[in-house]
Amino acid sequence: MDFGRALDFIKNGRRLCRSGWNGKGMYIQIQKPDENSKMTFPYIFMKTVDGSLVPWLASQTDVLAEDWNIAEWN
């Protein structure tokens, strides 16, 4: 799917990945702040191959890609 459709899924709490990513188990997800958060606006983070959670910013390649998929794993 394209990035526009992927954004709709991520806004609804789904985890997304790209088939073009080299690492298994990587995904992006949205974090919506709650009363215990230090952040005040929603943001997207990535789970990396080693299990780290890091802030994520889409590249031009990510935005133009059409290989986005729903990540069905945790």
Backbone bond lengths (Angstrom), bond angles and torsions (degrees), N, CA, C in turn:
res aa  C-N    CA-C-N  psi(-1)  N-CA   C-N-CA  omega(-1)  CA-C   N-CA-C  phi
1 M - - - 1.447 - - 1.522 108.57 -
2 D 1.319 117.58 161.49 1.455 120.70 179.74 1.533 110.57 -85.00
3 F 1.321 116.31 171.68 1.460 121.48 -174.19 1.529 112.20 -66.52
4 G 1.324 117.66 -34.98 1.465 120.18 178.43 1.515 111.73 -59.77
5 R 1.311 116.06 -46.11 1.472 119.92 178.07 1.530 110.44 -68.92
6 A 1.320 116.82 -37.60 1.468 120.80 177.81 1.528 110.88 -59.78
7 L 1.329 116.70 -39.76 1.465 120.56 178.16 1.522 111.76 -61.11
8 D 1.326 117.29 -38.76 1.464 120.08 177.22 1.530 110.60 -59.69
9 F 1.322 116.26 -43.23 1.468 119.86 178.85 1.525 111.59 -65.81
10 I 1.333 116.75 -43.82 1.465 119.04 -176.97 1.527 111.20 -66.78
11 K 1.329 116.61 -34.82 1.474 120.22 177.31 1.521 111.50 -64.67
12 N 1.324 116.75 -22.90 1.460 121.68 178.41 1.522 112.55 -97.50
13 G 1.338 116.53 17.66 1.455 121.05 172.24 1.512 116.98 90.10
14 R 1.330 118.32 4.17 1.461 120.08 179.65 1.521 111.11 -80.68
15 R 1.306 116.14 154.83 1.465 122.81 173.76 1.519 107.93 -94.30
16 L 1.335 116.11 137.78 1.457 120.55 -176.75 1.518 110.46 -124.59
17 C 1.319 115.18 152.75 1.462 121.45 176.48 1.519 108.10 -144.40
18 R 1.319 115.17 168.82 1.460 121.22 174.88 1.512 108.79 -114.81
19 S 1.310 116.48 138.73 1.460 118.99 177.46 1.526 110.49 -68.94
20 G 1.330 118.12 -18.70 1.458 122.38 178.28 1.516 114.18 -79.60
21 W 1.339 117.78 -9.79 1.460 120.15 178.15 1.525 109.56 -72.71
22 N 1.315 116.35 140.92 1.462 121.25 -177.31 1.519 113.81 -77.38
23 G 1.318 117.60 -32.28 1.462 120.44 -174.38 1.516 113.57 -85.86
24 K 1.320 116.28 137.38 1.460 121.15 176.06 1.522 109.54 -79.36
25 G 1.312 115.99 141.60 1.459 121.31 176.64 1.519 114.68 84.89
26 M 1.323 117.70 0.56 1.464 120.45 178.66 1.527 109.38 -77.76
27 Y 1.323 116.02 142.62 1.459 120.54 174.58 1.519 109.80 -156.81
28 I 1.344 115.61 166.37 1.459 121.54 171.22 1.518 107.55 -116.81
29 Q 1.328 114.76 153.90 1.459 120.61 -179.07 1.522 107.89 -153.78
30 I 1.317 116.82 156.58 1.459 120.56 178.22 1.524 109.59 -92.98
31 Q 1.320 115.67 144.57 1.462 121.62 174.23 1.518 107.15 -117.14
32 K 1.310 115.68 120.18 1.460 120.71 177.76 1.526 107.96 -102.63
33 P 1.336 117.52 119.79 1.461 120.88 -176.60 1.535 112.31 -59.59
34 D 1.328 115.12 148.56 1.459 121.60 172.87 1.531 108.13 -123.20
35 E 1.310 117.31 -169.37 1.473 120.90 -175.94 1.530 113.31 -64.38
36 N 1.332 118.47 -17.99 1.464 122.11 -179.98 1.531 113.24 -96.62
37 S 1.330 117.34 -1.95 1.467 121.37 -175.88 1.521 112.25 -82.24
38 K 1.306 115.02 148.83 1.457 120.61 171.90 1.530 110.58 -85.24
39 M 1.347 116.58 -22.52 1.464 121.98 178.47 1.525 108.87 -83.64
40 T 1.328 115.85 150.38 1.466 119.66 -179.45 1.526 113.45 -110.44
41 F 1.332 117.82 -13.16 1.455 122.09 178.84 1.523 109.93 -124.86
42 P 1.332 117.37 152.90 1.462 119.40 175.82 1.538 110.92 -60.62
43 Y 1.326 115.78 151.34 1.461 121.30 176.92 1.519 108.92 -147.45
44 I 1.323 115.12 161.85 1.459 121.37 179.71 1.528 108.62 -103.73
45 F 1.320 115.97 135.13 1.463 120.89 175.76 1.518 108.80 -123.54
46 M 1.336 114.71 162.85 1.462 121.55 178.39 1.522 109.87 -119.45
47 K 1.329 115.63 139.52 1.463 120.90 167.63 1.520 105.41 -93.41
48 T 1.330 116.09 120.67 1.452 121.73 -177.04 1.530 110.94 -87.29
49 V 1.310 115.99 175.73 1.470 122.00 -179.18 1.530 111.42 -57.98
50 D 1.339 116.95 -37.58 1.470 119.65 -178.06 1.527 113.28 -85.88
51 G 1.344 117.07 6.65 1.458 121.13 176.71 1.515 114.79 90.41
52 S 1.332 117.76 -0.61 1.463 120.70 178.10 1.523 110.17 -71.17
53 L 1.324 116.04 149.56 1.458 122.29 173.66 1.518 107.38 -109.53
54 V 1.341 116.33 121.51 1.461 121.17 -174.77 1.528 109.99 -133.59
55 P 1.343 118.06 152.21 1.468 119.64 174.71 1.519 109.56 -59.29
56 W 1.324 116.40 147.54 1.464 120.98 -177.42 1.509 109.96 -128.92
57 L 1.315 115.61 138.51 1.455 123.03 175.69 1.523 107.69 -129.72
58 A 1.316 116.77 127.19 1.463 120.77 -177.29 1.526 111.45 -67.58
59 S 1.323 115.78 136.14 1.462 121.55 173.05 1.527 108.72 -86.76
60 Q 1.310 117.19 171.05 1.461 120.31 175.13 1.525 110.42 -60.96
61 T 1.323 115.88 -37.85 1.467 120.16 178.26 1.522 110.57 -62.16
62 D 1.343 117.58 -43.00 1.463 121.27 178.25 1.530 111.23 -62.43
63 V 1.320 116.68 -43.82 1.466 121.31 -177.38 1.531 111.50 -65.18
64 L 1.320 116.90 -36.12 1.464 120.67 -178.05 1.527 114.17 -89.49
65 A 1.332 117.08 -7.88 1.462 121.75 -177.49 1.529 111.54 -69.02
66 E 1.315 114.88 151.15 1.467 120.84 176.69 1.528 111.01 -123.74
67 D 1.355 115.01 24.63 1.463 119.82 179.51 1.533 112.11 -112.56
68 W 1.329 117.00 29.35 1.462 121.50 177.22 1.522 109.44 -75.87
69 N 1.329 115.22 141.12 1.469 122.07 179.65 1.518 109.37 -139.26
70 I 1.319 115.41 157.57 1.468 120.36 172.28 1.518 106.67 -76.40
71 A 1.333 116.68 129.17 1.469 121.80 177.90 1.526 107.87 -83.55
72 E 1.283 116.98 118.12 1.464 121.81 -175.76 1.523 113.59 -92.92
73 W 1.332 117.37 1.59 1.461 120.57 -179.08 1.526 109.37 -107.18
74 N 1.329 116.86 171.42 1.477 121.97 178.56 1.492 111.47 -97.89
